[in-house]
Amino acid sequence: MMNKVKDSRQTHGLPRLSPAYDPWDPIRSLHAYGRHRLTSVEMTVSNLCNMRCEHCAVGDTLVLAEPSKIPLSLMLRRLDEVEHLETISITGGEPSFSERTVREYIVPLLKYARDRGVRSQINSNVTLDYSRYDMMAPYLDVMHISFNYTTADDFHQVGFARSGHPVSRETAVRLYERMIENARRLAEAGVFVSAESMINYRTHEKIADIHRLIVEMGCKRHEVHPMYPSSFAQNLPMLSRAEMRAAIERLLDARDRSVWMLFGTLPFYACSEEEADRKLLSRLAQEPNVTVRNDPDGRNRLNVNLFTGELFVTDFADIPAFGNIADEKLEEAFERWLHHPLALSVNCHCKAASCCGPNLLVKNMYYRDVDFTRRRARL
């Protein structure tokens, strides 16, 4: 019999995660403190994965065998030092690939967050044995999964494109069915399951069908992000901004309005000279149960590699490490980053539009020569 876990959306008197309360969005801490503060820490706990997706942003880091991790005690001490910590995220690879990592690192980190009243998220493909996710469920706020498929054949084609060896359709079908079943079981057990889809050359014309399957799995939220070819996925075809806009419009027309839809990393801004961009943003602002999240990376979040202790602005951009938790506190490193030329190049904030501007990936892709600090919203 399935164990019903405590509703993970309600913790220590904090409000439920909802369109009105998204603690990962850096606009909240910016408004609260009048400047960017470190309120979120992401930790890479694994470079192992049972899949090799063609769009994987960290595919270059995936390995077949891992070295030892840094002591958990060091990571917990560094988290303790973050005064305004509100969220943690756990990512990989597939974080749950090793059951030992789940027991010795992930569960203790989730328990720490739960005890401190900090929100937690794990990024997983949920294709492994359910027992691993069941170990995390009582302490977890958000189970974040990737879902970019309409059939098992989509999953087979996309999920093993970079495997380097043949993966049978039968194997892929089993994993696809297990992924859907695990997501459903977690949702039924009270876990807040959030499925992320990318708008890319494969998905943009069938994003509404993907959404329908996500709703059928019982997910509480559908996250939608354009895919920007970078690092491991840098050679994939790019969509035009017009194609992205059209995909979002299709999704808004067809969506289930009872499900929270979160858009992130959009290349559209209220200060845009293009009327079509501003028109889409206006619709997004008026749609019920729809939010547009500002990118946390480098604004209120740092990533820690738990094998080396190295600090990154993000786990997938081509920006080298700029510190190590063996040598300094997270907040000290974060303050250094805020004064880095790269950080200053995207350090803009439009209060009227509740916008923190583009992240480095989007700026380099579409706005390389644009100074956002000199632009104003056209509301």
C-alpha positions as CSV (number, residue, x, y, z in Angstrom):
1,M,0.0,0.0,0.0
2,M,1.3,3.5,-0.9
3,N,2.4,5.6,2.1
4,K,0.8,9.0,2.1
5,V,3.4,11.6,2.9
6,K,2.8,14.9,4.5
7,D,1.6,17.5,2.0
8,S,5.0,18.8,1.0
9,R,3.7,22.2,0.0
10,Q,3.1,23.2,3.6
11,T,6.2,23.4,5.8
12,H,6.9,25.2,9.1
13,G,4.0,27.6,8.7
14,L,5.2,28.8,5.2
15,P,2.6,29.4,2.6
16,R,1.9,26.8,0.0
17,L,3.9,26.9,-3.2
18,S,1.7,28.7,-5.6
19,P,1.7,31.4,-8.3
20,A,1.7,33.9,-5.5
21,Y,4.6,32.3,-3.7
22,D,7.6,31.1,-5.7
23,P,10.6,31.4,-3.4
24,W,13.1,30.5,-6.2
25,D,12.3,33.7,-8.1
26,P,15.0,36.3,-7.3
27,I,12.5,39.2,-7.7
28,R,11.2,38.3,-4.2
29,S,14.6,38.7,-2.4
30,L,15.4,41.8,-4.5
31,H,12.2,43.4,-3.4
32,A,12.7,42.3,0.2
33,Y,16.3,43.4,0.6
34,G,16.6,46.1,-2.1
35,R,19.5,44.2,-3.7
36,H,20.3,40.7,-4.8
37,R,21.0,38.4,-1.9
38,L,22.1,34.8,-1.7
39,T,18.8,33.0,-0.8
40,S,19.2,29.8,-2.9
41,V,21.9,27.2,-3.1
42,E,22.0,24.4,-5.8
43,M,24.2,21.3,-5.2
44,T,25.4,18.9,-7.9
45,V,25.5,15.5,-6.2
46,S,26.0,13.2,-9.1
47,N,27.7,13.0,-12.5
48,L,26.1,9.6,-13.2
49,C,23.0,9.1,-15.3
50,N,21.1,6.2,-16.9
51,M,20.1,8.4,-19.8
52,R,22.0,10.6,-22.4
53,C,19.5,13.1,-23.6
54,E,20.4,15.1,-26.7
55,H,19.4,18.4,-25.0
56,C,21.2,17.7,-21.8
57,A,22.9,20.9,-20.6
58,V,25.5,19.0,-18.5
59,G,26.1,16.1,-20.8
60,D,29.8,16.9,-21.0
61,T,30.2,16.3,-17.3
62,L,28.5,12.8,-17.2
63,V,30.8,9.9,-16.3
64,L,30.6,6.2,-15.8
65,A,32.4,6.2,-12.4
66,E,32.6,9.0,-9.9
67,P,35.3,10.1,-7.3
68,S,34.4,10.6,-3.7
69,K,32.3,13.6,-2.6
70,I,33.4,16.3,-0.2
71,P,32.2,15.7,3.4
72,L,28.5,16.4,3.9
73,S,29.5,18.2,7.2
74,L,31.3,20.9,5.2
75,M,28.3,21.5,2.9
76,L,25.9,21.7,5.9
77,R,28.3,24.2,7.7
78,R,28.3,26.4,4.6
79,L,24.5,26.3,4.3
80,D,24.3,27.3,8.0
81,E,26.3,30.4,7.2
82,V,23.8,31.7,4.6
83,E,21.7,34.1,6.6
84,H,18.8,34.5,4.3
85,L,18.6,30.9,2.8
86,E,15.2,30.2,1.5
87,T,15.6,27.3,-1.0
88,I,18.0,24.5,-1.9
89,S,18.0,22.5,-5.1
90,I,19.7,19.1,-5.7
91,T,20.8,18.2,-9.3
92,G,23.1,16.0,-11.3
93,G,23.4,13.9,-13.6
94,E,20.6,11.8,-12.1
95,P,20.9,12.6,-8.4
96,S,19.2,9.3,-7.4
97,F,21.4,7.1,-9.6
98,S,23.3,5.8,-6.6
99,E,21.2,4.6,-3.7
100,R,24.1,5.4,-1.4
101,T,24.1,9.0,-2.5
102,V,20.4,9.2,-1.8
103,R,20.9,7.8,1.8
104,E,24.1,9.6,2.7
105,Y,23.7,13.0,1.0
106,I,20.3,13.7,-0.5
107,V,18.1,12.6,2.4
108,P,20.2,14.4,5.0
109,L,20.2,17.6,2.9
110,L,16.4,17.4,2.6
111,K,16.0,16.8,6.3
112,Y,18.3,19.8,7.0
113,A,16.1,22.0,4.8
114,R,12.9,20.7,6.3
115,D,14.2,21.4,9.9
116,R,15.3,24.9,8.9
117,G,12.1,25.8,7.1
118,V,13.9,26.0,3.8
119,R,12.2,24.9,0.6
120,S,13.8,22.0,-1.3
121,Q,13.8,20.7,-4.9
122,I,15.4,17.7,-6.6
123,N,15.8,17.5,-10.4
124,S,15.3,13.9,-11.5
125,N,14.2,11.8,-14.5
126,V,12.3,9.5,-12.0
127,T,13.0,6.4,-14.2
128,L,14.6,4.4,-11.4
129,D,13.1,2.2,-8.7
130,Y,10.3,4.0,-6.8
131,S,11.9,3.1,-3.5
132,R,14.6,5.8,-4.0
133,Y,12.0,8.5,-4.5
134,D,10.0,7.2,-1.6
135,M,13.0,7.7,0.7
136,M,13.1,11.4,-0.2
137,A,9.3,12.1,-0.4
138,P,8.6,12.9,3.3
139,Y,11.2,15.7,3.3
140,L,10.9,17.1,-0.3
141,D,9.0,20.2,-1.4
142,V,9.3,19.9,-5.2
143,M,10.1,16.8,-7.4
144,H,11.2,18.5,-10.6
145,I,11.1,16.2,-13.7
146,S,11.9,16.8,-17.3
147,F,9.1,15.8,-19.7
148,N,9.4,16.5,-23.5
149,Y,7.6,13.6,-25.0
150,T,4.3,12.5,-26.4
151,T,5.1,8.8,-26.9
152,A,7.6,6.2,-25.8
153,D,9.2,6.5,-29.2
154,D,9.9,10.2,-28.6
155,F,11.5,9.3,-25.3
156,H,13.6,6.6,-26.9
157,Q,14.8,9.0,-29.7
158,V,15.5,12.0,-27.4
159,G,16.6,10.3,-24.2
160,F,19.3,8.1,-25.6
161,A,20.6,10.2,-28.5
162,R,24.0,10.6,-27.0
163,S,24.4,7.2,-25.3
164,G,27.2,6.0,-27.6
165,H,25.8,2.5,-27.8
166,P,22.4,1.1,-29.0
167,V,19.6,1.2,-26.5
168,S,16.7,-1.1,-27.4
169,R,13.2,0.3,-27.8
170,E,12.0,-2.2,-25.3
171,T,14.4,-0.8,-22.7
172,A,13.3,2.7,-23.4
173,V,9.6,1.8,-23.2
174,R,10.1,0.2,-19.8
175,L,11.8,3.4,-18.5
176,Y,9.2,5.6,-20.1
177,E,6.4,3.7,-18.4
178,R,8.2,3.7,-15.1
179,M,8.8,7.4,-15.3
180,I,5.1,8.1,-15.8
181,E,4.1,5.6,-13.1
182,N,6.6,7.1,-10.6
183,A,5.4,10.6,-11.3
184,R,1.8,9.6,-10.7
185,R,2.6,7.7,-7.5
186,L,4.6,10.7,-6.1
187,A,1.8,13.1,-7.0
188,E,-0.8,10.8,-5.4
189,A,1.3,10.5,-2.3
190,G,1.2,14.3,-1.9
191,V,4.5,15.4,-3.4
192,F,4.5,18.6,-5.5
193,V,5.5,17.2,-8.9
194,S,6.6,19.9,-11.3
195,A,7.3,18.8,-14.9
196,E,9.5,20.9,-17.1
197,S,9.3,21.0,-20.9
198,M,11.6,22.8,-23.2
199,I,10.4,24.6,-26.3
200,N,12.8,23.4,-29.0
201,Y,12.9,22.1,-32.6
202,R,11.3,18.8,-31.5
203,T,8.6,20.1,-29.1
204,H,7.4,23.5,-30.3
205,E,4.6,22.1,-32.5
206,K,3.4,19.5,-30.0
207,I,3.8,21.3,-26.7
208,A,0.0,21.2,-26.1
209,D,0.0,17.4,-26.3
210,I,3.0,17.3,-23.9
211,H,1.0,19.5,-21.5
212,R,-2.0,17.1,-21.6
213,L,0.2,14.1,-20.6
214,I,1.7,16.2,-17.8
215,V,-1.7,17.0,-16.4
216,E,-2.7,13.3,-16.7
217,M,0.3,12.4,-14.5
218,G,-1.1,14.6,-11.7
219,C,1.7,17.2,-11.9
220,K,0.8,20.4,-9.9
221,R,2.9,22.6,-12.1
222,H,4.1,22.7,-15.7
223,E,7.3,24.6,-16.2
224,V,8.1,25.8,-19.8
225,H,11.5,27.0,-20.9
226,P,12.9,27.8,-24.3
227,M,16.0,25.6,-25.0
228,Y,19.2,27.5,-25.7
229,P,21.8,25.4,-27.4
230,S,24.8,25.5,-25.1
231,S,27.6,23.3,-23.9
232,F,26.7,19.6,-24.6
233,A,23.7,20.6,-26.7
234,Q,25.3,23.5,-28.5
235,N,24.9,22.0,-32.0
236,L,21.1,21.5,-31.8
237,P,19.0,23.6,-34.1
238,M,17.8,26.9,-32.7
239,L,14.2,28.2,-32.9
240,S,13.5,31.8,-33.9
241,R,11.8,34.0,-31.3
242,A,8.7,34.0,-33.5
243,E,8.5,30.2,-33.3
244,M,8.9,30.4,-29.6
245,R,6.1,33.0,-29.3
246,A,3.8,30.8,-31.5
247,A,4.5,27.7,-29.3
248,I,3.7,29.6,-26.1
249,E,0.5,31.0,-27.7
250,R,-0.6,27.5,-28.7
251,L,0.1,26.2,-25.2
252,L,-1.9,29.1,-23.5
253,D,-4.8,28.4,-25.8
254,A,-4.9,24.6,-25.0
255,R,-3.7,24.5,-21.4
256,D,-5.6,23.2,-18.3
257,R,-6.2,26.3,-16.4
258,S,-6.3,24.5,-13.0
259,V,-2.6,23.7,-13.3
260,W,0.0,26.3,-12.5
261,M,2.1,27.1,-15.6
262,L,5.5,28.6,-14.9
263,F,7.5,30.1,-17.8
264,G,11.2,30.8,-17.3
265,T,14.2,32.1,-19.2
266,L,12.0,33.7,-21.8
267,P,13.9,36.0,-24.3
268,F,11.0,38.5,-24.2
269,Y,11.1,41.7,-22.2
270,A,8.8,44.6,-21.5
271,C,11.5,46.9,-22.7
272,S,11.5,45.2,-26.1
273,E,11.1,47.3,-29.3
274,E,9.1,44.4,-30.8
275,E,5.4,44.8,-30.2
276,A,4.8,41.0,-30.5
277,D,7.1,40.4,-27.5
278,R,5.3,43.0,-25.4
279,K,1.9,41.6,-26.5
280,L,2.8,38.1,-25.4
281,L,4.1,39.3,-22.1
282,S,0.9,41.2,-21.5
283,R,-1.1,38.0,-22.2
284,L,1.1,36.0,-19.8
285,A,0.5,38.6,-17.1
286,Q,-3.2,38.5,-17.5
287,E,-3.6,34.7,-17.7
288,P,-4.8,33.1,-14.4
289,N,-2.4,30.5,-12.8
290,V,0.5,31.6,-15.0
291,T,3.8,33.1,-13.8
292,V,7.0,34.1,-15.5
293,R,10.0,33.4,-13.2
294,N,13.2,35.5,-13.3
295,D,16.3,33.3,-13.7
296,P,17.8,32.6,-10.2
297,D,21.3,31.7,-11.4
298,G,23.8,34.4,-10.4
299,R,21.1,36.6,-8.9
300,N,20.0,34.7,-5.8
301,R,21.6,31.3,-6.4
302,L,25.0,29.7,-6.6
303,N,25.8,26.1,-7.6
304,V,28.2,23.9,-5.5
305,N,29.9,20.9,-7.0
306,L,29.9,18.3,-4.2
307,F,32.9,16.4,-5.7
308,T,35.3,19.4,-5.8
309,G,33.6,22.0,-3.6
310,E,33.9,24.4,-6.6
311,L,31.4,27.2,-6.9
312,F,29.6,28.1,-10.2
313,V,27.1,30.7,-11.2
314,T,25.1,27.9,-12.9
315,D,25.5,24.2,-13.5
316,F,25.3,24.4,-17.3
317,A,26.9,27.7,-18.6
318,D,30.4,27.9,-19.9
319,I,31.5,30.1,-17.0
320,P,34.4,28.7,-15.0
321,A,34.4,28.1,-11.3
322,F,35.1,31.2,-9.3
323,G,35.7,29.9,-5.8
324,N,35.6,26.8,-3.5
325,I,33.7,26.2,-0.3
326,A,36.9,24.8,1.2
327,D,38.3,28.3,1.2
328,E,35.4,30.7,1.8
329,K,31.8,31.2,2.8
330,L,29.1,31.1,0.2
331,E,28.0,34.6,0.8
332,E,31.5,35.9,0.4
333,A,31.8,34.3,-3.0
334,F,28.4,35.5,-3.9
335,E,29.4,39.1,-3.1
336,R,32.5,38.7,-5.3
337,W,30.4,37.5,-8.1
338,L,28.0,40.4,-8.0
339,H,31.0,42.7,-8.8
340,H,32.3,40.5,-11.6
341,P,32.1,42.2,-15.1
342,L,29.8,39.3,-16.3
343,A,27.4,39.9,-13.4
344,L,27.4,43.6,-14.0
345,S,26.6,43.1,-17.7
346,V,23.2,41.7,-16.8
347,N,22.6,43.5,-13.6
348,C,19.4,45.3,-14.5
349,H,16.0,45.5,-12.7
350,C,12.8,47.0,-13.9
351,K,10.4,47.4,-11.0
352,A,7.5,48.3,-13.2
353,A,7.8,45.0,-15.0
354,S,9.0,42.9,-12.1
355,C,11.9,41.9,-14.3
356,C,15.6,41.2,-13.6
357,G,16.5,41.2,-17.2
358,P,18.2,38.4,-19.2
359,N,20.6,35.8,-17.9
360,L,24.0,35.5,-19.6
361,L,22.9,32.7,-21.9
362,V,20.0,34.7,-23.3
363,K,21.9,37.9,-23.6
364,N,24.7,36.2,-25.5
365,M,22.2,34.4,-27.8
366,Y,19.9,37.3,-28.7
367,Y,21.1,40.5,-27.1
368,R,24.9,40.5,-27.3
369,D,25.1,44.3,-28.1
370,V,22.2,45.5,-26.0
371,D,22.7,47.4,-22.7
372,F,19.6,46.5,-20.7
373,T,20.5,49.0,-18.0
374,R,19.7,51.8,-20.5
375,R,16.3,50.4,-21.5
376,R,12.9,51.1,-20.0
377,A,9.6,49.1,-20.0
378,R,7.1,50.0,-22.6
379,L,3.9,49.2,-20.6
